[in-house]
Amino acid sequence: MLEEKKPFHIIVAGGGLVGLNAAHIFQTLRTALAGSRDIQFTILESHSTITPYIGSLLALWPSTFRVYDQLGLTSALKPVLDETVTTVNFRADTGKIINRLTELGPLMERRHGHGFRVCHRPKFAETLYETLSEETKGRVLLNKRVVDVETEADGVKVICEDGTVVAGDILIGADGVRSRVRTCMQRLKAKAQSANAGGESGSSEEDGANAAPEKGAASDDKEKSPYLGTFRMLFGNVPGGAIPDLPMGTNHEGASNGLSTQILTGTTQSWWAVYEQIPTPTHERKRYTEEDKQAFIEKYGDAYMAPGITLKQVLEYNSGDIGMISLEEGSVPSWTCGRVVLVGDAVRKVEPHAGAGFNSGLADIVTLANKLYALLNKKEEEDSSAAGPTTAELERAFQDYERERLQLMPTVDKMCRRRARQVTWTSWKYRIYATWIVKHKPIVKLGIKYVLAPIFRDAPVLAWLPEHNLPKHEVKYKYHGSQGTQAAVPAIAEVEA
């Protein structure tokens, strides 16, 4: 009698945006592999809700919409999305307009099929959750804070703060900048290195800022970050249309010495932010108090958020709480160890001016899911026994995922770093760009063609799903979904970027 095949159980730590997208992706992966192996998955979220307490702006790239088209989510997401029609660059110290651009949206859609969109982060998360099947919603467990991870020869165990133990085949750490999974993985890696060295080494500087913690040790604000804090941001929200004479669908970006401002107006919601360069970059973690926020407002209350509108004036219309966070940059050297693998902010952090953070995290989970799909398919073809993939096979798949993502990440990181410094004038070169070069629209369009376009062109899509509605486009995409889709149809002009 044939032994029944063991389900392949994926545990995802983190029920934020990347975790919710993972739920959608693994929901479809389960269907795709239904004839060969049962896919189970569990999402562990540490908070009591899947929506952030303080809402903020989220930008969606053209490449991201290709994945949502595959997942059948474009119609459901459309009501919560806004389009940026105009970009206004100005001086944050004087309010003087430098440039006004209206061609970027149509240019992006012509080249890539899809354009840029923005949305309110909590609404977006809520929509992602509500569009999950009822069965999948039951797999998203709240109040499950990961405190420890144990690995075995054929699986992994995740221990939660409330005593819950979840066993599975692999663990994906999608738990953000303060990733507990990363901390646990660091300990596991140090333990393995010590064993391989005959017990001579008992610690590691794997994340670049911390020695491996003891098993079960709590992660708190005293633990240094593997990323470098370079900016800090004050941010909030204003009801759409609340500020007089501020047109909707407009991204106002102010630049000045050491300071950048932004207010982006949507139909029902507007988002504002003030970015300050930190004089001395630090790995120390910081939680800002109400006193810190008030001091920041007093310091920059007269800075222009849009031509003729200061921060103090915007605050008169603010709705809800005001947030303040440090903005970190950097990446960790190791993304995987054994049956544990990291995605999103757990492996890299980028400054948010370019809107790359979430889009990069989604590309991580798409790439990782593709590697799992290929491995499980190959495993079924070569060995139809009940056993699942070995640790060695999973390690190779995870290393392939890391290697593929690292091909593109240096370009994304460089773009984000440069973007943040251009609008805060950290050098005379960046000041020239922000006050003179940006005036010349052909130069801006060249930047889009040779910097942004290759990033969108090389972004992954899900290998087992078709693209249902990829509009006509000029750029020749590197990756396509399953055959017989519009994604496989030649682009308009077959241009490379």
N, C-alpha and C positions, 0 to 999 in steps of 0.2 A: 504493500500500500504506500502510495506516495505521501511524503511528509508535506503538510500544509505550509505554504510560504508565509514567512513572518512579514508582517507589514513593515514598511520603512517609515520610521517615525522621526519627523523633523521638529525640533524644539526651537522656537524663536524667542529670545529674550528681548523685550521691547515692543510695546504696542503703539508706538508713535506712527508717524507717516510711513516710514520705511517698513515697519512691522505690519501695518495694515495693508500695504501694497503686497508684502510677502504673502499675506493671507489670501488675497485675490489670486496671486500667481500660483500658489500651491493648490488652491481650489481647482484651477484649470489643469495643473499638472496631474492631479489625482485622476481627473477624467481621462487625460491623454494616456495614462499608463494603466488604466483600469483593467485592460485585458491581460496584463503581465504581472503587475505587483501592486498591492494596496498601499497607497500613500496616506499616512496619517500625519497631522501636524498640530502643534499647540503653540499659541502665542501667550507669553507671560508678560503682563503689564504691571509695573510696580504701583501705579497710581489707581485711584478709585474711579477714574473716568478716562476716556480716550481723547478728550478734547483739552487742549492747553487752557490754563486758567486765564492767562493774559494773551489776547489775540495779537497776531502780527501778520505782516505781509508775506505771501508766498508767491514766487515766480515760477512759471512752468515754461520749459523750453519746447521748441518744435519737436525735437526727438522724443520727448516724454509723451507727447500726444500720439505718437505711433504706437507706443505700448498700450495706452488707454484705448485706442481703437481696437487693438487685438483683444483686450479684455472686455470689450463691449461697454465701456464706461463713459464714452464721450457724451452721450445724451444726458446721462444722469449728472455729470459734472458741469455741463454747460450753464445751468442756472446760477451757479456760485462763482462763475468766472467773469472777469472784466478784461477789456482790451485797452491797451495804452495806445492812443492815437497820436499823441504829440509828446515830444520830449523837449523840455526847456532847460538849457544850461545857463547858469547865472553865477554871479559872485555872492557868496554867503555873507560877506562883510559889508557890501554896499547895496545888494539887490539888483545890480546892473545886469541886464540880459547879455549873454555871450552868443547864444545860438538858439534857434528854434527849429526842430526837425519834425517833419510829418511823413517822411517817406520810408521810415524804417520798418513799420508794420507791413505795408504792401510788399516791400523788398524781401522781407523774411518769408512771407507766404509764397511769393513767386519762386523763390529759390528752393524752399524746403517743403512746400505743400501745406504745412501748418505754420502758425505764427506764435508769438509770445502771448501769454495770458497771465493775469495775476488774480489772486483771490485771498480771502480771509482764512487764515490757517485753521482756526477751529471749525469753520463751516466745511472746509475741505475734508478735514479728518472725520467729521460727522457723516458726510456724504459717503466717504469710503467705507465707513463701518456699516451704514444703513443699507448699502448695496451688496453686502455679503449675504450669502444664503443663510437661512436660519441655522442650519447645521454648522456652518463655519463660525457664525457668531458664538455658538456654544464652545468653540475651540479658543476663543479669546478670553483669557482669564484675567480679571482685575485683582488688584491688591496682592500681586505675587512678585514681591521684590526678591531678586536673586541674591543670595549671600554666599553660595559656594557651588563648586562644580567638581564632580568626581568622574574620572574616566575609567573604563574597563576595556577588556580585550575586544568586546563586540558591541560597545555602547557607551553612553554617557548618562550621568545622573545630575539633575539640577535641584539644588536644595533652596527652598524659599524661606523667607524670614518667618512666615507663619507655620513652618514645619512641613509644608507640602513638598513632596519629592516627586519629580517628574523624570521618568526614564525614557530614553530615546536612542536613536542611532547617531544623530549629529545635533550639535547646538550651534545656532547662528546668533552671534551677539549683535543686535541692532539697538542697543540700549544707550546710544548717544555718547557725548563727550566724557561723561563720568562713568563710562562703561564698567560695570561690575564684572561682566564676562571677560573683558580685556584683563582686568586685574587677576582674575582666577586663572586665565590662560597663561599669564605671565608666570604665575607660581608653578603651574604644571610644566611649563617649558623649562624653568629653572631646575625643577626636580628631575626632569629627563636629562638635562645637560649634566647635572650632578651625578646621576647614575652612570651615564656614558663615560664620565671622567673618573669613575671609581670612587666617587664621594669626595673629591678634592675641592669641589666648588659648590657652595650652597646658596648662592644668590645670583641675581642677574640685573643688569641695567637695561633690560630689553626694551622698555618703553622710553628710554632716554631721560627719565626724570626720577624714577623710583626703583628701589630695590624690590624684589619680589616679596609681597607680604606673606605673613603666616596664614595657614589655612583657616578660613572662617573669620579673618580679621575684617573689621568694618571699614568701609570706604567712606571718608568724610572730607571736609573742606581742608583739613591739614595735609592731606595727601597731595603732592604736587601733580600738576597736569603734564602729560607728555607733549602738550601743545604750548605754544608761546603766545601769551596775551599781548597784543600789539595795539588794539583800539578798544574803546568802550562805547556803548551805544545806549542812548535814552530813546524810548519809543512809545507810541500810543496810537489811538484810533479816534477818528472824527466821523460822525454820520455823513453819508454822501450828500453833497450839496449844502452842508451847514455853513461853510465859510463863504461869505459873499464874494462875488467876482472871481471865484476860483473855478475855472472850467473843468468839467469832468473828463475822464479819459486822458489825463495829462500827468506826466512824470516830471516833477520839478526837482532838479538836482543842483544844489549850491556847493561851490568849491571855495575854499579859502585856506589860509595858512594853519595847518594842524587841525582843521575842522571841516566837516562836510555835513550838509543838511539835505533832507529829502522829504517831499510830500507827494504822494501819488493818489490821485482822486479817482474813485470808482463810482458806480451808479448808486449803491446803497451804503458804501463804506469808503473811507479814505484813511490812508496810513501815513504816519509821519515818523521821522527818525532823525536824530542828531548824532553824528559820529565824531569822536575825539581821539586823536592819536595819543597813546600812552607814552609819556616821556621816557620811561625805562621799561622795556618789555620784560615780562615776568612769567615764570611757570607757576607762581602762587595763584591759588584759586581765591576768588573774591565774590562775596555775596553783598550786594549794595543795599544800604538802608534807606529809609525815607529821608533822613538827613542828607545822605549822599545825593539823592535825587534833587532835593531842594537847592543844595549848593551848586549843582550842575546847572539848574535852571537860572539861578541868580547870575552865574558866570556867563551864560550864553543866551539869556532871555532876549537880547536885542539882535541876535543873529537872524538873518533872513531865511525863511523856509520856502518862500516863493517871492518873486518880485513884489515889493510893497507889503509883505506879510511877515511878521517876526514870530519867533517861537512863543513869546508871551501872548501874542494875539491868537495863535493856534490853540494854546492851552485853554483859552476861554471856551472853546468848542469841544474840548476833549471829552470822550465818552469812555467810562470805565477806568480801570487802573492804568498807571504808567509803569512801564518796565525799564529796568536798567541792567545790562549785562556786559561782561567782558567779551571781546571778540578775539578768538584765538586762531592761530594759523599753524599748520604743520601736519605731520603724519607719523605713524608708528612704523618701526622697521619690520615687524612681524604681524601678519594678518591671520595666521592659522597655526594651530598646534594639534596634531592628532585629529580628533573628531570635532574640534572646535574651530570656528571660523568667524571673522568679524566683517561687518559691512557698515557703510555710512559714516556718521560722525565718530564711531568707535575706532575707525582707522585713519581718518583724516578730517581736518577742519579747515575751511576756507572762509575768508572774509566775505560778507554777504552782498556787497555792492553789485556783483555780477549775477547774483541769484543762482549760484552753482551748487550750493550745498545739498538741497533735496534732490535735484536732478541727478547729481552724481551718486547719491545714495540709492536712488531707484535703479540707475545703471548697474550698480554693484549687485543688487539682488536679482536683476534680470540675468546678468552674466553668470552668477552663481547657480541660479536655477537651470540655465542652459547646460552647465557642466554636470549637474545632477541628472538632468534628463538624458544626456548622452551616456553617462556612466550606467544608469539603471537600464537603459535600452541595450547597451553593449553587454551588460551582465546577463540579461535575459537571453540574448542571442547565443552567448558563449557557454553559459552555465544556467540551466533552467532549474537547478536545485533550490531548496528552500532557503539556503543561506543568502544573506544580503551582502553588500559590498564589504570588503575587508577594510581595516584601518588604513593599510597601505594604499589601496585603491582610492579611498576618500581623500587621503593626503595628496595624492597626485592630482585629483580633480580640483582640490582647493588651491594647490600651487598654480595650476593652469589658470584658475580664476584670478588669482593675485597677479600673475604675470600679465594677463590680458588687460586688466584694469590699469596696471602700472605703465602700460604703453601710452595711455592717453592722459593720465593724471598729472604728469609734469606740465603739460600744456595748459590744463585747467588751472592748476595752482599758480602758474606764472601769470596767467590772465587775471586771476582774482587779486593777486598781490599788486599787480600793476594798476588795476582799476582803482583799488582803495587808495593808492598813493598819488594817483593823478588828481583826485578830487580833494586831497588834503595837502597837496603841494609839499611833499616831503623832500623834494629836491628841485633845483631850478629847471631841470629837464621836464619834470612832471608839471610844474607851474606853466611852462611854455605850452605844453600840450593842452592843459585845461583852459587856458585863456586865449590861445591863438590858433593852435592846430585844429581844435574842435570846431572852430568857426567854418572850416572848409569842408563842406559836405562830401566832396569826392574822396577826401582822405578818410573820413569816417566810414564811408562805404567800403573802402579798401580794407580797413580794419575788420569790418564784419566779414568780408570775403575770405581774408587770409588768417583770421584768428578764430572767430566764432564758427564759421561754416565748417571747417574740418572737424571741430568738436561734435557738432550735430551730425555730420556725415558719418562719423565713425562710431556713433552711439549704438549700443546693442538693442535688438528686439527679441521677443520670445521665439525660440526656434520651432515650437510645435503648434503655434497658432497663426492663422492668416491675418493679414491686414485687410479690413473690410472696406475702408474708405480712405485711401491715401490720395489726396488731391494731386493734380499735375504739379510737377516740380522740376527744377533745373539741375539740382545737385544729384550726382550718382551716389546712392547710399552704399555703404560697405556691407551691411548686414540686412537680411530679409527674413520674413517669417516663412511659414510652410508654403509650398508651391501652389500655383493657381490663384495668386493674389495680385492685387494692384502693385504690391511692393516689388514684384518680379517684373513688372512692365517697365521698359526702358523709360528713363526720364526724358523730359522735353528736349534738352540740349546735351545731355550726357556730360556736363561739366564736372570737373573733379572736386571743386570746392566752391 
